[in-house]
Amino acid sequence: MGYMDDFIEEIETAGYSRNTIIAYRNDLKELKHKPVKEITKEDILGAIPMSLSPRTRARRLNAFKSFFTWAKDNNIIKKKPTDKMRAIRIPKNEVVIPNKDYKKLIDGIRSEKHRLMLTLLRETGIRAGELALLKKKSIIDTGLLIDGKGNKQRIIPLLDKTRKELKNYLSDNSDGYVFPDRNGSRLSNTTIYRIAKRYLGVHPHILRHMFITNLIENNVDVYTARMLAGHSRLQTTLIYAHPSKQHLASAIERTFR
């Protein structure tokens, strides 16, 4: 076993939650390309790209800090590459684009490719990584066939308007990615992040958050929302389901007027 495996074994013994252990194990895999003693601050920064959501970046950095603290305490390394690295702040109130403003922004995008990419993120709630991996064969009569986390497939219906726009955009019947890069290869998550920032000023994950929140606020039951979002645990869906102040006020008004 390697040092990282030893660390995981120790936090299991210490009683860390199962979810934390799984997350930390996956996070540490990002650094397994180099011996522990040779990992630098640059390697750490490269493993927490801006294309990840703030919550994921913050957790990943915590995993790295915990591991290197353990490694130093056990005399495996002399200096921690995570020293002086500040914790990543998770916004308390994520920026959400009002639907009317979102429509104006989307309609103003001249690039058909970029407009469709952001439209799918908003109208289907798929992850940036799922959008990047979207193949032409994934577009089926009933919507999008998504290969999500844990090799779990789900079908997300498409609006007729979006379906027609996609059909027109994909004029040929060749195989491959729906939104490839210039070389026909998979688009990077970082590129998708930059596109969302350029046109909408938000992280792609915000569009996913908006999708799930809108489902809940329009009285879609949380189990259906969970299926559409591709969450393995119901608790994850509930994290996104924070009703707005207006929605709370409306609920009280409907109940007690």
Sequence and secondary structure as in RCSB ss.txt:
>XXXX:A:sequence
MGYMDDFIEEIETAGYSRNTIIAYRNDLKELKHKPVKEITKEDILGAIPMSLSPRTRARRLNAFKSFFTWAKDNN
IIKKKPTDKMRAIRIPKNEVVIPNKDYKKLIDGIRSEKHRLMLTLLRETGIRAGELALLKKKSIIDTGLLIDGKG
NKQRIIPLLDKTRKELKNYLSDNSDGYVFPDRNGSRLSNTTIYRIAKRYLGVHPHILRHMFITNLIENNVDVYTA
RMLAGHSRLQTTLIYAHPSKQHLASAIERTFR
>XXXX:A:secstr
  HHHHHHHHHHHTT  HHHHHHHHHHHGGGTTS GGG  HHHHHHTS TTS HHHHHHHHHHHHHHHHHHHHTT
S SS TTTT       SS     HHHHHHHHHT   HHHHHHHHHHHHH   HHHHHT BGGGEETTEEEEE GG
G EEEE   HHHHHHHHHH  S   SBSS  TTSS   HHHHHHHHHHHHSS HHHHHHHHHHHHHHTT  HHHH
HHHHT SSHHHHHHH    HHHHHHHHHHHH 
